[in-house]
Amino acid sequence: MIRLEARKIGDALVVVLPQEAIHALDAVEGGTLHLTAAPGGGCGGYLPSSADADLERTTQIVEDIAERYRDTLEDLAK
């Protein structure tokens, strides 16, 4: 378990990530972290990630369609 510390800065509540969490999440300064609903309600119902699950899911769908209809897409591209 990694302990996170929350601090109030102005009107915002900031979560301070220790180095271990930064590496585990592949987080970078100015980057975006995503909280996704956790199966079983872990971590207060959410799991943190540096990856956008919706984008990854959409990309996988597009890749599956492109593979399945490769010949059709090639014909349309002519």
Secondary structure, DSSP 8 states (H G I E B T S, - for coil): ----EEEEETTEEEEE--HHHHHHHT--TT---EEEE-GGGHHHHEEEESS-HHHHHHHHHHHHHHHHTHHHHHHHH-
